[in-house]
Amino acid sequence: MEEAVAATPSAQQMEQFKKLPKAQQEALAKKYGFNLKDLKGKQSDDKNTELPESTIEPRSKEEIEADELEDKFKPKEDELKPFGYELFEGEPTTFIPTELAAIPDTYLIGVGDEVKINLYGKTSEEHEVQVDREGRLAIPNLSPVHVIGLSFRELKELVKSKISEEMIGVRAFVSMGQLNAMRIMVVGEAYKPGSYTVSPLATVTHALFVAGGVNELGSLRKIKVKRAGKEITTFDLYDLLLFGDSSKDVSLKPGDVVFIPPAAKKIKIKGEVTRKAIFELVETDDAQSVIAMSGGFKASANKNKVVVSRFNGFGSRVTLNVNFNNATQYKPMNGDEIVVNPASQRMKNTITLIGAVTSPGNYEWHKGKTVRDVFTSPRDDILPIADFSYALVIREVNLEGDVEVLQFSPENILVDNESNLELKSNDTIIVFSRYDLKADEEATLKSLAYSQEQLKLKENIELWEQYERDEFLKFIGVKEDDEFDFSEEEEEVISSINALFEEDDEVKEEEYAVFSRHNLLKPIIAKLQKQATASDPAKLFAVNGRVKFPGVYPLPNNANFTMAVAAGGGFLESAYLEKVELTRVHANGLKQVEHIQFNARAELSAANHTLQSKDTVNIFPKPNWHERLEVEVVGEVMFPGTYTIQRGETLESLVKRAGGFSEFAHKEAAIFTRESIKRKEKSQIQRLTQELRRDIVTNSFQRQSKTSSAELPYDDLDQILKDLSKVVAVGRLVIDLDNPSSQSLQLEGQDALYIPAIQDSVSVIGEVNLASTHIYDANKDVSGYIKASGGFKQKADEDRIYIIKANGSVELPNNRGSWFAVNEGKNILSPGDTIVVPLDSQHLDSLTLWSTATQIIYQLGLAAASIATLNK
């Protein structure tokens, strides 16, 4: 058999081969029968570059890799590692020295060293001469010279001098060639102790590198070099690692022994230091040595109370507190554990600005500093949106962090120079926006001329809000561009009578202005509530009624009625100042309530009442005060539009003010809507949805009928409920404009009257084959229009047909007997009417509420359709 010849890889294959891990490279080399080192050597020759192959490889990580899978999901702890050991970590791959380095002038010539001599001048020659065992250098055509023990500098001078003397007109250039390797021993606590062949230029650190460094038991501070049984030097690697001092890193001689003893003493340093690690001790170490090892203290370190834990020699540990700010007699001992704790983050001699200010943050405090000293230029220091009548100073009063509140008016202090407020260390000044909603604030800001700084601040506020939103979305695992569909969520059911007459003005959290009272006061009120005790109630009061921002507020020191009004943002236009009520609760065993009434103007000019905890100030509206009442008239009137009304005005007077009806008006189909009715309808729809859901759940357990609702798919039933909850209430009130009772109807704010044009059509909707609208025919009755719409569907309830008149009222086709057996009297249909054929509720088993639900849906849907037609 022919001997297998290893294939020579191409350059492209070599590039791919180099990207593989070392283990895979070795496996491929073994499989295809080529030497990995030869391949590397060939690659080096191809590039015409002589690069030394590294003799040090990283230590084996098999154990680490095995532990990674097990510890992947374990919580990570900051473990202290021995200092300096990782610098020399490695694993020797060969005992042959391959290092290339410049030859220093101090290098001593030894046996076997090769010297290169280049001659130039009268003759040009190049000689490579080796030092023989006698220590002589035999230069061709010249007598030998003894060079053993000379330094490289001395060798060059000797050779140049000899050639210039014996060869006239010739000069020489001398350099070193191949150096004779030497053998040394590295023993003790080395990673790979043993005998190594190293370069004659090797030092102690070279020896450590080729031996793979020091193992975890070895000492870095007492490395000894022995020559012929005598100790030449002791090398402290900390001098090199901490101070860059390599004076003890001596050059080795053939036969030298590098001995690494075990580390006898160690200490741990952790906490607020630059370098946290396990350090080795020697007898000369002191407190300054400890600081040097750790790299010094961080700026946040508490150097006054450094904690030292040590063994006392009796089997237990004791704790010492060492002050490193002063000269200390602390002497580190074996086993000491030094913990440098962080200093307190509490600010001292500082005041803090929060809110609608140009530059919020911390500022220096000094004794005697006042609010006026903080805001030296009100227009530049305070934002245009700020409330100049209400601001707070929050001040800590004890070690528990309890606070008291001081209230002041920025306008009085900064503009009018009436009074001033002296500050104390760690006070917090809060300046509020005079707007509660973000939309109001932005509308005002858009109309103002900004300075460059104010524009940048506004941009920073928006960026911060976006950042908080992005971080929240990341936390819950949602992307910014994800779509949220909350349309199917049910609205909260209106369960009280009062709720029917309340405006739906609930404000979402994100709609509040950044510096609004709502946002900035929330943590203050929570703090005051938590610090309340039985003997010291929560210092809070309330302002209700006709002020801009009614609510609960912190009770400041020496609070009075003027402060309460300022906290509430000032009076509204509708406020009644002749009579104000202060309600006070006396918690003296029996809970007694006291009502104090006074004149607001008199109280503002001369304060006679001091506010107490839990007081409530109630500002009444003016008698018979109403905000501007407006109604809308749309459609076939002479002057459609929006009209301002007074209380007690009737529908008849409104029609007269609108110029009466046009000649195309269809008065019988007039649509009148009212907001209060809309809220009631909304409540009814919600209640109906809940009852229907409850009925479905009840009937799901009753399987007496084959058509039980339990047999209907759940998705269908759920869709019915969702469709019902989505029905929009219109708030239609049935009126007859020719009826005196409708004409005398008293109007309310936001009422709307729609007068459609004359309609010559009748609509048929519901369970017919083709819901459609037909031209009105006085000779057609209900059955005729149903036939024109294709007749009944299978699920139609023929016994419960009803007619929605153009004015919104509902009539039955006939009150007696069959729906169509007798057609007595005149035809009850008129233009604009709608015939409704409902669904037979028996198809949904005993869900009797379903028929009611469909009626409401049809009725509201028809009203909405009518209004939509008018808007066109």
Stockholm file with secondary structure:
# STOCKHOLM 1.0

chainA/1-872         MEEAVAATPSAQQMEQFKKLPKAQQEALAKKYGFNLKDLKGKQSDDKNTELPESTIEPRSKEEIEADELEDKFKPKEDELKPFGYELFEGEPTTFIPTELAAIPDTYLIGVGDEVKINLYGKTSEEHEVQVDREGRLAIPNLSPVHVIGLSFRELKELVKSKISEEMIGVRAFVSMGQLNAMRIMVVGEAYKPGSYTVSPLATVTHALFVAGGVNELGSLRKIKVKRAGKEITTFDLYDLLLFGDSSKDVSLKPGDVVFIPPAAKKIKIKGEVTRKAIFELVETDDAQSVIAMSGGFKASANKNKVVVSRFNGFGSRVTLNVNFNNATQYKPMNGDEIVVNPASQRMKNTITLIGAVTSPGNYEWHKGKTVRDVFTSPRDDILPIADFSYALVIREVNLEGDVEVLQFSPENILVDNESNLELKSNDTIIVFSRYDLKADEEATLKSLAYSQEQLKLKENIELWEQYERDEFLKFIGVKEDDEFDFSEEEEEVISSINALFEEDDEVKEEEYAVFSRHNLLKPIIAKLQKQATASDPAKLFAVNGRVKFPGVYPLPNNANFTMAVAAGGGFLESAYLEKVELTRVHANGLKQVEHIQFNARAELSAANHTLQSKDTVNIFPKPNWHERLEVEVVGEVMFPGTYTIQRGETLESLVKRAGGFSEFAHKEAAIFTRESIKRKEKSQIQRLTQELRRDIVTNSFQRQSKTSSAELPYDDLDQILKDLSKVVAVGRLVIDLDNPSSQSLQLEGQDALYIPAIQDSVSVIGEVNLASTHIYDANKDVSGYIKASGGFKQKADEDRIYIIKANGSVELPNNRGSWFAVNEGKNILSPGDTIVVPLDSQHLDSLTLWSTATQIIYQLGLAAASIATLNK
#=GR chainA/1-872 SS CCCCCCCCCCHHHHHHHHTSCHHHHHHHHHHHTCCHHHHHHHHHHHTTCCCCCCSEECCCCHHHHHHHHHHTTSCCCCCCCBTTGGGGCCEECCSSCCCCCCCCTTCBCCTTCEEEEEEEESCCEEEEEECCTTSEECCTTSCCEECTTCBHHHHHHHHHHHHHHHSTTEEEEEEECSCCCEEEEEEESBSSCEEEEECTTCBHHHHHHHTTCBCTTBCSSCEEEEETTEEEEEECHHHHHHHCCCTTCCBCCTTCEEEECBCCCEEEEEESBSCCEEEECCTTCCHHHHHHHHTCBCTTBCGGGEEEEEECSSSSEEEEEECTTSCCCCCCCTTCEEEECBCCCCCSSEEEEEESBSSCEEEECCTTCBHHHHCSSHHHHBCTTEEEEEEEEEEECSTTCCEEEEEECHIIIIISCCCCCBCCTTCEEEEEESCSBHHHHHHHHHTSCCCHHHHHHHHHHHHHHHHHHHHHHHHHTCCTTCCCCCTTSCCCCCCSHHHHTSCCCCCCGGGBCTTCHHHHHHHHHHHHHHTCCSSSCCCEEEEEESBSSCEEEECCTTCBHHHHHHHTTSBCTTEEEEEEEEEEEEESSSEEEEEEEECHHHHHHSCCCBCCTTCEEEEEECTTCCCCEEEEEEESBSSCEEEEECTTCBHHHHHHHTTCBCTTBCGGGCEEECHHHHHHHHHHHHHHHHHHHHHHHHHTTCCSSTTCGGGSCHHHHHHHHHHHHTCCCCCEECCCTTSHHHHTCBCCTTCEEEECBCCCEEEEEESBSSCEEEECCTTCCHHHHHHHTTCBCTTBCGGGCEEECTTSCEECSCSSSSSSSCCCSSCCCCTTCEEEECBCGGGGTTCTHHHHHHHHHHHHHHHHHHHHHHHC
#=GC SS_cons         CCCCCCCCCCHHHHHHHHTSCHHHHHHHHHHHTCCHHHHHHHHHHHTTCCCCCCSEECCCCHHHHHHHHHHTTSCCCCCCCBTTGGGGCCEECCSSCCCCCCCCTTCBCCTTCEEEEEEEESCCEEEEEECCTTSEECCTTSCCEECTTCBHHHHHHHHHHHHHHHSTTEEEEEEECSCCCEEEEEEESBSSCEEEEECTTCBHHHHHHHTTCBCTTBCSSCEEEEETTEEEEEECHHHHHHHCCCTTCCBCCTTCEEEECBCCCEEEEEESBSCCEEEECCTTCCHHHHHHHHTCBCTTBCGGGEEEEEECSSSSEEEEEECTTSCCCCCCCTTCEEEECBCCCCCSSEEEEEESBSSCEEEECCTTCBHHHHCSSHHHHBCTTEEEEEEEEEEECSTTCCEEEEEECHIIIIISCCCCCBCCTTCEEEEEESCSBHHHHHHHHHTSCCCHHHHHHHHHHHHHHHHHHHHHHHHHTCCTTCCCCCTTSCCCCCCSHHHHTSCCCCCCGGGBCTTCHHHHHHHHHHHHHHTCCSSSCCCEEEEEESBSSCEEEECCTTCBHHHHHHHTTSBCTTEEEEEEEEEEEEESSSEEEEEEEECHHHHHHSCCCBCCTTCEEEEEECTTCCCCEEEEEEESBSSCEEEEECTTCBHHHHHHHTTCBCTTBCGGGCEEECHHHHHHHHHHHHHHHHHHHHHHHHHTTCCSSTTCGGGSCHHHHHHHHHHHHTCCCCCEECCCTTSHHHHTCBCCTTCEEEECBCCCEEEEEESBSSCEEEECCTTCCHHHHHHHTTCBCTTBCGGGCEEECTTSCEECSCSSSSSSSCCCSSCCCCTTCEEEECBCGGGGTTCTHHHHHHHHHHHHHHHHHHHHHHHC
//
